Amino acid sequence: LSLECYIGPEQNLLATTESQCHRLLLPHPILTNEELASIQALDFRGWKSRTVDMTFPRSQGAAGLQPALDRICREVNEAIDAGDSLAVLSDRAAGPDRVSVSSLLACGAVHHFLVRNERRTRIGLVLESGEAREVHHHCLLIGYGADAINPYLAFEALGQARRDGLLEASWTDEKRVSVYRKGVGKGILKV
């Protein structure tokens, strides 16, 4: 088994052409912050990405959830119309005045919206989420349609653990992220 995954627009599976080779190969579905930044800045050979905010104003309360989901789906659909290859669903804007839509709910809603409209194969879905921490979270997100996940808050928690003396000082940022990805990867393969 392998953790490698191809993401991005797919071509007709019934016709073998060289255009089917134009997909992005990721060695691991868990993206580092640097890999995500590269994807968000992507502008190469017609490949572009669009970041879609998964938050809504706290002042809207529970009534703001459905309009937020509708907006997220609409913005991903507009990304396809604009020719974008990847959509990054992000909850980074969450804060005291902005509530994040559940990553699983947003990812599943977008995936099924695109499937219903026969557009799912036209774009890759990448998730930038502070919610995803455990193997189970990652497996569910992949099962609900995410092609890749950046668990930025898990990486920050590992950094904080080092600063608090819970991890050895010799553990660099790269080592912490590498060990986390390896552990999550093994868990995903078991599932």
PAMAR-544765 format. One record per residue (C-alpha): residue number from 1; residue in one letter; x, y, z. Coordinates in nm, 2 decimals. Layout:
% PAMAR-544765
    nr   rest       xx       yy       zz
   NUM      A        X        Y        Z
...
% end
This chain:
% PAMAR-544765
    nr   rest       xx       yy       zz
     1      L     0.00     0.00     0.00
     2      S     0.11     0.36    -0.06
     3      L     0.02     0.70     0.07
     4      E     0.09     0.86    -0.26
     5      C    -0.21     1.04    -0.40
     6      Y    -0.27     1.23    -0.73
     7      I    -0.48     1.54    -0.69
     8      G    -0.63     1.79    -0.93
     9      P    -0.87     1.77    -1.22
    10      E    -0.92     1.43    -1.38
    11      Q    -0.97     1.36    -1.74
    12      N    -1.20     1.11    -1.91
    13      L    -1.10     0.77    -1.78
    14      L    -1.23     0.59    -2.09
    15      A    -0.99     0.77    -2.32
    16      T    -0.61     0.73    -2.28
    17      T    -0.44     1.06    -2.36
    18      E    -0.14     1.25    -2.24
    19      S    -0.37     1.50    -2.08
    20      Q    -0.45     1.24    -1.81
    21      C    -0.09     1.27    -1.68
    22      H    -0.14     1.63    -1.58
    23      R    -0.21     1.57    -1.21
    24      L    -0.02     1.67    -0.90
    25      L     0.15     1.37    -0.72
    26      L     0.17     1.41    -0.34
    27      P     0.39     1.17    -0.16
    28      H     0.17     1.20     0.15
    29      P    -0.19     1.32     0.21
    30      I    -0.08     1.52     0.52
    31      L     0.08     1.84     0.40
    32      T     0.33     2.05     0.59
    33      N     0.27     2.42     0.62
    34      E     0.54     2.48     0.36
    35      E     0.37     2.24     0.11
    36      L     0.04     2.40     0.17
    37      A     0.19     2.75     0.11
    38      S     0.33     2.62    -0.22
    39      I    -0.01     2.49    -0.33
    40      Q    -0.18     2.82    -0.23
    41      A     0.08     3.01    -0.44
    42      L     0.06     2.77    -0.73
    43      D     0.05     2.93    -1.08
    44      F     0.22     2.69    -1.31
    45      R     0.12     2.56    -1.66
    46      G    -0.24     2.66    -1.60
    47      W    -0.26     2.52    -1.25
    48      K    -0.39     2.76    -1.00
    49      S    -0.55     2.73    -0.66
    50      R    -0.81     2.92    -0.47
    51      T    -0.85     2.95    -0.09
    52      V    -1.21     2.93     0.03
    53      D    -1.28     3.06     0.38
    54      M    -1.48     2.81     0.60
    55      T    -1.58     3.06     0.86
    56      F    -1.88     3.29     0.92
    57      P    -1.95     3.58     1.15
    58      R    -2.03     3.47     1.51
    59      S    -2.31     3.73     1.53
    60      Q    -2.51     3.52     1.28
    61      G    -2.53     3.23     1.54
    62      A    -2.66     2.89     1.43
    63      A    -2.86     3.05     1.15
    64      G    -2.53     3.14     0.98
    65      L    -2.42     2.78     0.92
    66      Q    -2.64     2.69     0.62
    67      P    -2.56     3.02     0.43
    68      A    -2.19     2.96     0.50
    69      L    -2.21     2.61     0.36
    70      D    -2.39     2.74     0.05
    71      R    -2.13     3.01     0.01
    72      I    -1.84     2.76     0.04
    73      C    -2.00     2.53    -0.23
    74      R    -2.07     2.83    -0.45
    75      E    -1.71     2.96    -0.42
    76      V    -1.56     2.62    -0.51
    77      N    -1.80     2.60    -0.81
    78      E    -1.68     2.95    -0.92
    79      A    -1.32     2.83    -0.88
    80      I    -1.40     2.55    -1.13
    81      D    -1.55     2.80    -1.37
    82      A    -1.24     3.02    -1.34
    83      G    -1.02     2.72    -1.43
    84      D    -0.86     2.67    -1.09
    85      S    -0.72     2.32    -1.04
    86      L    -0.73     2.31    -0.66
    87      A    -0.95     2.45    -0.39
    88      V    -0.81     2.50    -0.04
    89      L    -1.09     2.50     0.22
    90      S    -0.94     2.69     0.52
    91      D    -1.06     2.77     0.87
    92      R    -0.75     2.99     0.95
    93      A    -0.98     3.30     0.98
    94      A    -1.15     3.15     1.28
    95      G    -1.13     3.37     1.59
    96      P    -1.34     3.55     1.85
    97      D    -1.57     3.71     1.59
    98      R    -1.56     3.42     1.33
    99      V    -1.69     3.07     1.38
   100      S    -1.55     2.78     1.18
   101      V    -1.77     2.54     1.00
   102      S    -1.68     2.19     1.09
   103      S    -1.41     2.07     0.85
   104      L    -1.59     1.73     0.80
   105      L    -1.92     1.91     0.73
   106      A    -1.77     2.16     0.49
   107      C    -1.56     1.90     0.31
   108      G    -1.85     1.65     0.28
   109      A    -2.09     1.93     0.17
   110      V    -1.86     2.05    -0.11
   111      H    -1.78     1.70    -0.22
   112      H    -2.14     1.60    -0.25
   113      F    -2.24     1.93    -0.41
   114      L    -1.98     1.87    -0.68
   115      V    -2.08     1.51    -0.73
   116      R    -2.45     1.61    -0.76
   117      N    -2.35     1.87    -1.02
   118      E    -2.11     1.63    -1.20
   119      R    -1.81     1.85    -1.14
   120      R    -1.61     1.67    -0.87
   121      T    -1.34     1.54    -1.10
   122      R    -1.27     1.90    -1.22
   123      I    -1.10     2.02    -0.90
   124      G    -0.89     1.89    -0.61
   125      L    -0.99     1.96    -0.25
   126      V    -0.72     2.04     0.00
   127      L    -0.82     2.11     0.36
   128      E    -0.64     2.36     0.59
   129      S    -0.78     2.27     0.93
   130      G    -0.71     2.33     1.29
   131      E    -0.96     2.05     1.38
   132      A    -0.77     1.75     1.23
   133      R    -0.54     1.60     1.49
   134      E    -0.58     1.23     1.52
   135      V    -0.56     0.95     1.27
   136      H    -0.94     0.91     1.29
   137      H    -0.99     1.27     1.19
   138      H    -0.77     1.24     0.89
   139      C    -0.93     0.92     0.77
   140      L    -1.28     1.07     0.80
   141      L    -1.18     1.38     0.61
   142      I    -1.02     1.17     0.33
   143      G    -1.33     0.95     0.32
   144      Y    -1.55     1.26     0.30
   145      G    -1.37     1.39    -0.01
   146      A    -1.05     1.57     0.10
   147      D    -0.75     1.49    -0.13
   148      A    -0.50     1.63     0.12
   149      I    -0.50     1.79     0.47
   150      N    -0.28     2.04     0.64
   151      P    -0.34     2.00     1.02
   152      Y    -0.17     2.33     1.11
   153      L    -0.29     2.34     1.47
   154      A    -0.15     1.99     1.54
   155      F     0.19     2.11     1.41
   156      E     0.16     2.42     1.63
   157      A     0.07     2.20     1.93
   158      L     0.38     2.00     1.88
   159      G     0.59     2.32     1.87
   160      Q     0.43     2.43     2.19
   161      A     0.50     2.09     2.35
   162      R     0.87     2.15     2.27
   163      R     0.86     2.50     2.41
   164      D     0.70     2.37     2.73
   165      G     0.97     2.11     2.77
   166      L     0.75     1.81     2.69
   167      L     0.96     1.72     2.40
   168      E     1.34     1.71     2.38
   169      A     1.50     2.03     2.26
   170      S     1.68     1.84     1.99
   171      W     1.35     1.78     1.81
   172      T     1.35     2.04     1.53
   173      D     1.04     2.16     1.36
   174      E     1.12     1.93     1.07
   175      K     1.16     1.63     1.29
   176      R     0.84     1.69     1.48
   177      V     0.64     1.73     1.16
   178      S     0.81     1.42     1.00
   179      V     0.74     1.20     1.30
   180      Y     0.38     1.32     1.32
   181      R     0.33     1.26     0.95
   182      K     0.48     0.91     0.97
   183      G     0.26     0.82     1.26
   184      V    -0.06     0.95     1.09
   185      G     0.05     0.77     0.77
   186      K     0.08     0.44     0.94
   187      G    -0.26     0.49     1.10
   188      I    -0.42     0.57     0.77
   189      L    -0.27     0.26     0.61
   190      K    -0.41     0.05     0.89
   191      V    -0.75     0.19     0.84
% end
